[in-house]
Amino acid sequence: MNVKPFVGVGVNYTTFFKEKLYTGGPADLDIDDSVGVAGHIGIDIPFTPRDSFRIDARYMDIKPDVSLNGDDLGEVDISPWVYGVAFVKTF
């Protein structure tokens, strides 16, 4: 059976809720929603006609605007790389 590489590009939408900042006093932290590009790359390694082992990496462009107590702090670059392994079952 052949190893099957794949690649994908899409849109990532991230929303934040229940933001908290532990400062010992009152703090009003606000993180805006973020829209950015997302990428996905990996390989599927089949071991039966319907079952595969997957190794992949995803990138998400997450750069929200942040404010604290009403003061604009600017843009924060979170943008993680996420790595995974999985069992894939095709139906």
N, C-alpha and C positions, 0 to 999 in steps of 0.2 A: 504494500500500500504506500502511496505517495504522501510525503509531508506537504501540507497545504499552507503556504504563506498567505497573509491577508493584510490589507491596509485600508483605513477608512478616515474620512475627514467629515466633520460636521460642526454643529453649533452647540455650545454649552451655555445653559442659563443657570445661574446660581442665585438663590435667594437665602438671606440670613434672617433668623428670627431668634428671639430670646437672647440677644447679645448682652453679655455681662462683663463688667470690668471690676475686679476685686481690688479696691484701693483703700479699704478701711473707712471710706466715707461715700457720700452719694456721687454717682457718676452716671451720666446719660450717654451711653455709647450707641452710635447709629452707624450701621454698615449697609450701604446701598446694594441693590441687586446688581448682578454683573452678567454681561453677555459677551461671549468671546468664542474663538475657534477651539475645536477639540480634535484631537488626532488619536488614532488607534492603530497599532501594528502588532503582529504576532504570527505564530505558526500553530497549526493544528497537526498533531501527530496521531494518525489513526492506528488503532490496534484491532478493530473489527470494522466491518462495513458501516456500522452505525455509531460507533463509539470512538472518541478521540480524547487525547490529552492536549490541553492548550496552554501555551506560554505567551503572555502578551504584555504590552505596555501602553498606557494611555497618558496623554497630556491634555490638560485643561487650562485655558487662558482665563484666569480669574483675577480681575483687577478692579475691585470695588472702591468707591469713594467712601471715606470714613470721616465721621465728625465726633467730637467729644464735648459734651456740655454745650452744644450748639456751635462750637468752633470747628471750622473745616481743617482736617489734618491732611487732606490730599488723598492721593490714590495709594492703595496698598497692593503690592504684587504678591499674590498667594501662589498661583500657577503651579500646581503640583504635577509631578510624574507619579503615576500609580502603576505598580507591577503586579501581575497576577499569574496564578496557575489554576487550572480548572479541569474538571471532567465534563466533556460535551457529549450529549446524547441527541442524535438526529432522529426525528419521527417522520 
